[in-house]
Amino acid sequence: MPSILLSRRDLDFLLHDWLKVGQLVERPRYAEHSRETFDDALDLAERVATEQFAPHNRAADLAEPTFDGQRVRLIPQVRAALDSFAETGLLSAGLDASVGGLQLPHAVAAACFAWFQAANVATSAYPFLTLGNANLLLAHGSAEQVDTYVRPMLEGRFFGTMCLSEPHAGSSLADITTRAEAQADGTYRLFGTKMWISGGDHELAENIVHLVLARIPGGPPGVKGISLFIVPKVLVGADGSLGDRNDVVLAGLNHKMGFRGTTNTLLSFGDGAHTPGGRAGAVGHLVGPPHQGLAQMFHMMNEARIGVGAGATALGYTGYLKSLAYAKERPQGRPVGAKDPAAAQVPIIDHPDVRRMLLAQKSYVEGALALVLYCARLLDEQQTADADADRERAHLLLDVLTPITKSWPSQWCLAANDLAIQVLGGAGYTRDHDVEQHYRDNRLNPIHEGTHGIQALDLLGRKMTMRGGAGLTVLTATVGDTVERGRKAGGEAADLADRLAGAVDRITEVTGRLWADGDPVLALANASTYLEAVGHVVIAWMWLEQVLTLPPEEEGDAFHAGKRQAARYFFRVELPRTGPQFDLLDSRDRTTLDMRPDWF
């Protein structure tokens, strides 16, 4: 039976037919691999996700973590699933063999992890955060820090977190106050509080490695004075042995509408609950030079942003497949033109409005999955392309696409989950079916790792304007290449290409208009509308890329026909949404900007 987590046929189409990941084995980094090893990894991921992660998804939601003042307790299936995951080696699927990684292409590794996100996004959050933590330390940590903390994380013995926000600061990291006091032995002692820390405390592993943003007294104000520290829950000796309990403790659990199986915590550093070395203060180790913490943390944050988009996509995708299965099996009503009330009821998929909702979901989730894997393929190009120019171009394009890849799936795959509930009708909002949980889980993703508004400011305020507009240029040029291929293909592809070209022209025009006088307040007043419009254009681009990969209509099967129809839907129903949005932006509308707080 086909999986109701993800479509393996779709993954194969995107990875092999479109992104040509098999060609990567010609590069030295991936020379030990083949199509067979890629497929074996995907098979393994699907099996472990289906057998170990999916079965406790509902149980972990209903029995969320508890804290008795001493210990955090989770249902035992979470630990069992994570142990099974560690045994697969997939945590380090895309990492170097020198640190125990499988050295798979990032596109394949992302596809593998999507199975776990679709099966159980809450349990998969623990390895998700751990991998981001490990990647940051591989990029910025010392060899000793890699040996002490990264290798145990990749073995599944340690888990990792990222500790940025504080109760009074939220996303405004310039306002954090956690301080790190230098010690004679080269370590630091940290004092402060961190809020909304996912995976911040549990007993799922031997240790938890916190990456903590803090200020060294005397450093510059604002974000320029932030440094990054490794603060383990349990101190680690030079030989790798576990020592004293560090002075970092759980002050409380946050109770969420979704991701309930992932502990979300308020952590206290240095309050004296534990006294490593005989005194208060959480022992920390500086990562890299002082006052470079935010730049270093963005290594993890940017990776996490694409990962959040991947998780949102996976939740939307599994919700779509489950509502599709329900629509095929649920008999209700008769066709509009049916005259005989005694005639047998038909499956609800026969009703046009149900097909509309399913087709919308399909266009969202398959378009989003294409974008996520395309970004992973850009990372492969950034690391392994032969020419410096190709690597730099991939890096620049990935920078531009990151806020879109985080936010577009978080908004529109959530919309897919909303439609999945609607397809099920009254059954959709009951706990007897998974789709209501998928919606609750996915509703967190527009907030995770920088809100929708923060991504909008990043896209319009930074990414499209950086290097004198190089970000905008690389995006429009790359989409333009697809447009030209579509026009050369002729027929329907040429028509879609012309529509896409018109939308891309609007991006260029509107971006120039918004920044015409260099006023950031006015330019960014409607940044969220800009993000949504540009995101829709990018997904239309992903759909044209897929259309150009399909065989001729007469040679394709039902899968290919479904792809083509979803592309038509997106171009005919979704892409036109951007017209009024671009008009609003072009007018430099001041409605929200001029609204005074006392008028509410």
Secondary structure, DSSP 8 states (H G I E B T S, - for coil): ---SS--HHHHHIIIIIIS-GGGGGGSGGGTT--HHHHHHHHHHHHHHIIIIIGGGHHHHHHS--EE-SS-EE--HHHHHHHHHHHHHTGGGTTS-GGGT-----HHHHHHHHHHHHHH-HHHHHHHHHHHHHHHHHHHHS-HHHIIIIIHHHHTTSEEEEEE---TTTTT-GGG---EEEE-TTS-EEEEEEEEEEET-S-SSSSEEEEEEEEE-TTS-SGGGGEEEEEEESEEE-TTS-EEEE-SEEEEEE---SS-TTS-EEEEEESSSSS-GGGSSSEEEEE-SSTT-HHHHHHHHHHHHHHHHHHHHHHHHHHHHHHHHHHHHH-B----TT---TTS---BGGGSHHHHHHHHHHHHHHHHHHHHHHHHHHHHHHHHH-SSHHHHHHHHHHHHHHHHHHHHHHHHHHHHHHHHHHHHHGGGGGSTTSTHHHHHHHHTTTTTTTS-HHHHHHHIIIIITTHHHHHHHHHHHHHHHHHHHHHHHH-HHHHHHHHHHHHHHHHHHHHHHHHTTT--HHHHTTTHHHHHHHHHHHHHHHHHHHHHHHS--GGG--HHHHHHHHHHHHIIIIIGGGHHHHHHHHHTT--HHHH--GGG-
